[in-house]
């Protein structure tokens, strides 16, 4: 009894500590899991298989607390029953924190309206946050660059000196600088934020000489202009003369002069220079939803990833994918990791052309731009892929599963035997058959997630929310912390700036819908498939690193001993990120295997 009370008191304290400080989560997790492991029979959940399936498919559609409390007996049930009110209170605290974060998100949206680029950086230039306009400027600019999360100028010393000056100056006055490269000119204002912050932060305002486009509808609504007057005003705001405007609008010079007088009357000015001041003193110039911004903003962000495509499925959901490499090559359907999307690919796509391969990377429901699917299963993935291949007129294809993409690759082979030629599994993560099988998962954070999914799945949402919050705060710092537990070879993968950029883009896209996708993926990884699902008719080849820190090679060999149709290729010294560290080895091997 005293032991139970001690456990209860410690866990209650950790519940509230975790609500206020996400860094305490591992300690709470360990405490709950230790207790559950000691009090569960054989380390397996007490729900029946049908109950587990119903729970996995419907956890996000209602309150499952009562069902979970009915699991187990004795001190296990008593402890969990007493902890529930404290978790409820802790979740209320988390809700309040979430409200504060939503307010912060609103402030970010306001900044996105500005036609000025705004970036908040550390004294070393590491990006903390930025608005859409800043990213737009960086993509177009030859004066500014964002490399592996750090904002740099050309020459690099210009911005570096300004940052050093504002951070060390006792006066704290802002620094101004002008960057020039060819015909491009950028004006920057660099200012230090609150000096009382634990870590100095700097705000950088960036202005270009690009004219701000204004919507005709906005001009007409504010000043009562006609459509023709609105079009002329937009031309003048973009720097055109009356003669140039007349030519571009295909009207006479007398017509535009008449329209200009009407514009003067409606805006209360008498000269063209006063017109510009009147417009720029109005709130219209703050509206970044103008045509110029929309055409090169979000759509440009998507367009920068070559081969993006998508379709509307029969149930109304949108399915997105990337179509890369040789369009006439052998189609490879790539099944990504839990935190992966179509954006996380190797930067060297020329290799696909060299070996006549077409790499198609569809995003699973709830990931990136693919709409969520309520109550989905691993097997349901085959329906989406079949619809995609029919849309692309692909008759037969190869399947690749990377890490947690393993069960989805196998599901395609089972459900589409006439279409799937062969299956390649890279850095496999086999199914969870009881607590003992978790020992082969070397990654402690991921093993903890799987244990929670197996024993206390109702704790998954707050766990994932903490991870998402940390990623959104500073994606590059999150990546750095994530890679600390990796092998040197895998750390070298993320040392490549282009890979870091692709992963950062992919991760932010993966968590765009919140924690639901990650929770469902973790639940399906534990409860969504079994060992017998790996029995397929097609050739099945595994590639695994000898030094895989995520799932041990020994554990995989034990699993494959039961699969007569499977072969294993061991990559000496390889870590878990074989798809990227050994890209130039795996692609030729896979291509040769098809001959």
LINSUL-V106477 format. One record per backbone hydrogen bond with DSSP energy under -1.0 kcal/mol. CO is the residue of the C=O (numbers start at 1). NH is the residue of the N-H. Records with the same first field share a line. If there is no record, write none. Layout:
CO = NH, NH
This chain:
1 = 5
2 = 6
3 = 7
4 = 8
5 = 9
6 = 10
7 = 11
8 = 12
9 = 13
10 = 14
11 = 15
12 = 16
13 = 17
14 = 18
15 = 19
16 = 20
17 = 21
21 = 24
22 = 25
24 = 28
25 = 29
26 = 30
27 = 31
28 = 32
29 = 33
30 = 34
31 = 35
32 = 36
33 = 37
34 = 38
35 = 39
36 = 40
41 = 44
48 = 52
49 = 53
50 = 54
51 = 55
52 = 56
53 = 57
54 = 58
55 = 59
58 = 61
64 = 68
65 = 69
66 = 70
68 = 71
73 = 76
74 = 78
75 = 79
76 = 80
77 = 81
78 = 82
79 = 83
80 = 84
83 = 87
84 = 88
85 = 89
86 = 90
87 = 91
88 = 92
89 = 93
90 = 94
91 = 95
92 = 96
93 = 97
94 = 98
95 = 99
96 = 100
97 = 101
98 = 102
99 = 103
100 = 104
101 = 105
102 = 106
103 = 107
104 = 108
105 = 109
106 = 110
107 = 111
108 = 112
110 = 113
111 = 114
117 = 206
118 = 131
119 = 204
120 = 128, 129
121 = 202
122 = 125
125 = 151
126 = 122
129 = 120
131 = 135
132 = 136
133 = 137
134 = 138
135 = 139
136 = 140
137 = 141
143 = 154
145 = 152
147 = 150
149 = 127
150 = 147
152 = 145
155 = 158
156 = 160
157 = 161
158 = 162
159 = 163
160 = 164
161 = 165
162 = 166
163 = 167
164 = 168
165 = 169
175 = 190
177 = 188
179 = 186
181 = 184
184 = 181
186 = 179
187 = 207
188 = 177
189 = 205
190 = 175
191 = 203
194 = 197
201 = 193
202 = 121
203 = 191
204 = 119
205 = 189
206 = 117
207 = 187
215 = 219
216 = 220
217 = 221
218 = 222
219 = 223
220 = 224
226 = 230
227 = 231
228 = 232
229 = 233
230 = 234
231 = 235
232 = 236
233 = 237
234 = 238
235 = 240
236 = 239
241 = 245
242 = 246
243 = 247
244 = 248
245 = 249
246 = 251
252 = 256
253 = 257
254 = 258
255 = 259
256 = 260
257 = 261
258 = 262
259 = 263
260 = 264
261 = 265
262 = 266
263 = 267
264 = 268, 269
271 = 275
272 = 276
273 = 277
274 = 278
275 = 279
276 = 280
277 = 281
279 = 282
283 = 286
284 = 287
286 = 288
290 = 294
291 = 295
297 = 301
298 = 302
299 = 303
300 = 304
302 = 305
307 = 323
309 = 321
311 = 319
313 = 316
317 = 313
318 = 371
319 = 311
320 = 363
321 = 309
322 = 361
324 = 359
326 = 329
330 = 358
331 = 398
332 = 360
333 = 400
335 = 402
337 = 340
341 = 344
343 = 345
347 = 349
349 = 352
350 = 354
351 = 355
352 = 357
353 = 356
356 = 330
357 = 326
358 = 332
359 = 324
360 = 334
361 = 322
364 = 367
367 = 370
370 = 366
373 = 376
378 = 381
379 = 382
380 = 383, 384
381 = 385
382 = 386
383 = 387
384 = 388
385 = 389
386 = 390
387 = 391
388 = 392
389 = 394
397 = 421
398 = 333
399 = 424
400 = 335
401 = 426
402 = 405
403 = 406
405 = 409
406 = 410
407 = 411
408 = 412
409 = 413
410 = 414
411 = 415
412 = 416
416 = 419, 420
419 = 397
422 = 399
423 = 541
424 = 401
425 = 543
426 = 403
435 = 438
436 = 439
438 = 441
440 = 552
443 = 447
444 = 448
445 = 449
446 = 450
447 = 451
448 = 452
449 = 453
450 = 454
451 = 455
452 = 456
456 = 459
457 = 460
459 = 463
460 = 464
461 = 465
462 = 466
463 = 467
464 = 468
465 = 469
466 = 470
467 = 471
468 = 472
469 = 473
470 = 474
474 = 478
475 = 479
476 = 480
477 = 481
478 = 482
479 = 483
483 = 486
487 = 491
488 = 492
490 = 494
493 = 496
496 = 500
497 = 501
498 = 502
499 = 503
500 = 504
501 = 505
502 = 506
503 = 507
504 = 508
505 = 509
506 = 510
507 = 511
509 = 368, 512
511 = 514
515 = 519
516 = 520
517 = 521
518 = 522
519 = 523
520 = 524
521 = 525
522 = 526
523 = 527
524 = 528
530 = 533
531 = 534
532 = 535
534 = 536
539 = 423
540 = 567
541 = 425
542 = 569
543 = 427
544 = 571
545 = 548
550 = 442, 443
552 = 556
553 = 557
554 = 558
555 = 559
556 = 560
557 = 561
559 = 562
560 = 563
563 = 566
565 = 540
567 = 542
569 = 544
571 = 546, 574
574 = 547
576 = 578
577 = 580, 581
578 = 582
582 = 585, 586
583 = 587
585 = 589
586 = 590
587 = 591
588 = 592
589 = 593
592 = 595
